[in-house]
Amino acid sequence: MFIKILKSKLHRATVTGTKLHYPGSIEIDSKLMEAADIAPYESVLVADLNNGSRLETYAVPAQPGSGKVVILGAAAQLIEPKDIIIIFSFGYYTPEDAEKLKPKIVILDENNKIVSSS
């Protein structure tokens, strides 16, 4: 049996833009994706701290070091620029592996620079 467990998260990312007419996803600075162990096109859950919206999409890498976090497609109806969001990634693990797992938590400042990582 496998259980779904938090693998990593980008905590308090600031949305830098939206593009409504785009085939949906979230564009994230590739250095931030690497820091949080999020693979290109990996499924992610996004929670908006400003309005409580939650949605599932996939991560698309943006230019490294750009600080970009851009909401693409229909999700742009739910999340606005400057909103603070949490981006979660999950994995499926055996209960034995899950006991040993320590999720990678990357905390960002208002400019999407890494403040701390564990």
Beta strands, then each sheet from edge to edge (+ up, - down):
strand 1: 3-14
strand 2: 17-19
strand 3: 25-29
strand 4: 43-48
strand 5: 54-62
strand 6: 69-72
strand 7: 84-93
strand 8: 104-108
strand 9: 114-117
sheet 1: 2+ 6+ 3- 5- 4+ 7- 1+ 8+ 9-
end
